[in-house]
Amino acid sequence: MGAGLPAGPDRARELKSLQPTAARLGLRSQDQLHRLATSTTWDDASLRRILVKQADALVGGPDAVLVVDDTALPKQGKRSVGVARQYCGCLDKRATCRVLMSLTLAKDKVPVPVGLRDQVCQMLDRRRRSLR
């Protein structure tokens, strides 16, 4: 776990608030951490490029397979963004859930995840670009 962050299930409840985490990291206030956690403008393109290069070095080649998969996360309530009544594989029935898309590079029995994206984020990104 990161330097200064609590480890173990008994300390996990301290992470529910930004104040103890900010104090443990030596930040003067929780504002910096709050901005980091709630920012929707992270540009992770350079990090994704590095991840893909590393995955290709580990399991790439002509025998590698790119696996695209959807993962439905069951949700409760009707106020969550991006929640819809749809098929949820882990429940094996239609339910209120949110969908994530994953991208994995695999070779033989070794899978290396290279991407995970929330469908709502993709929809919002497309809409944001169309409004420019």
Backbone torsions as a table, in degrees:
resi	resn	phi	psi	omega
1	MET	NA	160.7	-176.7
2	GLY	-61.6	157.1	-179.1
3	ALA	-61.4	130.0	176.4
4	GLY	84.6	-6.6	-179.8
5	LEU	-90.6	144.7	-179.8
6	PRO	-67.1	149.9	178.5
7	ALA	-124.0	151.4	176.4
8	GLY	94.1	154.6	-176.0
9	PRO	-65.3	-30.8	-179.1
10	ASP	-71.2	-21.0	179.6
11	ARG	-98.5	-6.5	-175.0
12	ALA	-62.2	-32.2	-177.5
13	ARG	-65.0	-23.5	177.2
14	GLU	-66.4	-22.8	-178.7
15	LEU	-80.7	-6.0	-179.5
16	LYS	-70.7	-18.7	177.8
17	SER	-118.5	145.8	-179.9
18	LEU	-76.5	-23.0	-176.3
19	GLN	-60.2	-52.3	179.7
20	PRO	-63.9	-35.7	179.6
21	THR	-66.9	-44.7	178.7
22	ALA	-61.8	-42.0	179.2
23	ALA	-63.9	-42.5	-179.3
24	ARG	-65.2	-32.7	179.5
25	LEU	-82.7	-4.3	178.3
26	GLY	80.8	19.9	178.1
27	LEU	-81.5	145.1	-179.7
28	ARG	-68.1	-32.9	177.9
29	SER	-145.1	168.8	179.6
30	GLN	-81.7	-4.8	-175.7
31	ASP	-58.9	-44.6	-179.7
32	GLN	-61.6	-44.7	-179.3
33	LEU	-66.4	-38.0	178.6
34	HIS	-63.7	-44.0	178.1
35	ARG	-62.5	-40.9	179.1
36	LEU	-63.0	-44.6	-176.3
37	ALA	-72.3	-29.0	-174.5
38	THR	-104.3	-3.4	-179.7
39	SER	-66.9	131.7	177.7
40	THR	-104.6	8.9	-175.1
41	THR	-109.9	24.9	178.1
42	TRP	-63.8	132.6	174.3
43	ASP	-102.4	100.6	-176.5
44	ASP	-100.7	14.9	-176.6
45	ALA	-60.6	-44.1	-178.9
46	SER	-67.2	-37.6	177.2
47	LEU	-66.0	-40.2	177.8
48	ARG	-64.3	-38.1	177.8
49	ARG	-61.9	-43.0	178.5
50	ILE	-64.2	-43.9	-179.8
51	LEU	-61.1	-43.5	179.6
52	VAL	-65.0	-40.7	177.8
53	LYS	-62.6	-42.6	179.3
54	GLN	-65.4	-42.6	178.7
55	ALA	-62.9	-42.3	179.4
56	ASP	-63.4	-39.0	178.4
57	ALA	-66.3	-34.8	-178.0
58	LEU	-77.2	-48.2	-172.7
59	VAL	-133.3	13.9	-178.6
60	GLY	-75.0	-178.4	178.7
61	GLY	121.1	179.7	-175.1
62	PRO	-66.1	-23.3	-180.0
63	ASP	-90.6	-2.9	-178.4
64	ALA	-73.1	151.4	-179.9
65	VAL	-125.9	137.1	175.5
66	LEU	-97.4	119.1	-176.1
67	VAL	-106.6	123.1	175.5
68	VAL	-108.6	126.9	-175.7
69	ASP	-140.8	149.5	174.7
70	ASP	-106.8	144.3	179.1
71	THR	-128.6	120.9	178.9
72	ALA	-95.8	130.1	178.7
73	LEU	-106.6	116.5	178.9
74	PRO	-61.4	138.6	179.8
75	LYS	-130.1	153.4	175.8
76	GLN	-106.2	149.3	176.4
77	GLY	84.4	174.6	-176.6
78	LYS	-120.1	5.2	-175.8
79	ARG	-97.7	-7.8	179.8
80	SER	-71.2	139.7	179.0
81	VAL	-69.4	135.6	175.0
82	GLY	80.1	7.4	179.9
83	VAL	-87.5	135.3	178.3
84	ALA	-146.5	158.2	176.4
85	ARG	-82.0	114.9	-176.5
86	GLN	-157.4	173.2	-179.4
87	TYR	-65.7	133.0	179.4
88	CYS	-120.8	109.4	-174.8
89	GLY	-59.3	-40.0	-177.2
90	CYS	-68.8	-22.1	176.1
91	LEU	-98.3	-13.4	-177.8
92	ASP	56.8	40.6	176.9
93	LYS	-166.1	171.0	174.4
94	ARG	-73.5	134.8	-179.2
95	ALA	-157.9	171.0	175.1
96	THR	-77.6	118.5	-176.9
97	CYS	-153.8	171.9	177.5
98	ARG	-122.2	145.4	-173.1
99	VAL	-112.1	134.3	173.1
100	LEU	-115.2	145.7	175.2
101	MET	-109.6	133.3	179.2
102	SER	-118.3	151.1	178.5
103	LEU	-127.9	123.4	-175.9
104	THR	-131.6	134.2	173.7
105	LEU	-97.8	127.1	-176.1
106	ALA	-133.5	149.0	175.8
107	LYS	-148.4	129.3	-174.2
108	ASP	56.1	-118.3	-179.5
109	LYS	-109.5	17.9	-176.0
110	VAL	-110.4	107.8	174.9
111	PRO	-95.5	139.9	175.3
112	VAL	-127.5	110.1	179.4
113	PRO	-66.6	133.8	179.2
114	VAL	-120.8	-5.4	178.2
115	GLY	-170.8	145.9	174.4
116	LEU	-143.8	123.8	-174.0
117	ARG	-135.8	133.9	176.6
118	ASP	-78.0	130.3	-179.8
119	GLN	-58.3	-35.4	179.5
120	VAL	-64.6	-40.9	178.2
121	CYS	-60.5	-41.9	178.5
122	GLN	-62.9	-43.3	-179.9
123	MET	-62.7	-43.9	-179.8
124	LEU	-66.9	-38.2	177.8
125	ASP	-62.8	-43.6	178.3
126	ARG	-62.4	-42.5	-178.8
127	ARG	-66.1	-42.4	179.9
128	ARG	-60.5	-42.9	179.4
129	ARG	-66.4	-36.0	-177.8
130	SER	-71.8	-21.6	-179.7
131	LEU	-84.8	-8.6	-179.3
132	ARG	-73.8	NA	NA
